[in-house]
Amino acid sequence: MAGNELYLRLMARKSAKTITEEEFKEIMRKGQIIDVREKDVFDAGHILGARSIPYSTFKQAHSSLRKDLPIFLYDQKKTLSIRSANILRKNGYTDVYILKGGYNGWTGKIKKK
């Protein structure tokens, strides 16, 4: 368990910058906000302006993201975001951010279907 946590921290540091909710709110309109949770969870509530690309399909769907705009990732906490950021790094994306605390810690505007 501790080894997995250490691995995720190293992967996160290598693949993306983790930012606070305040930082996220300041710059999120300048990029692409991606929710990597599954579609049913996304529909139950997501950050306003976010696009759903579930982690289960992320390897195939990440190519629809623009490399010239920042990418802001989030999930329930941040484990899937770290794994998604690693996929992006391996495919040449460099401007990637992860929301610290994920959706669980979000206090900003949300949308529900």
Order of alpha helices (4+ residues) and beta strands (2+ residues): alpha-beta-alpha-beta-alpha-beta-beta-alpha-beta-alpha-beta-beta
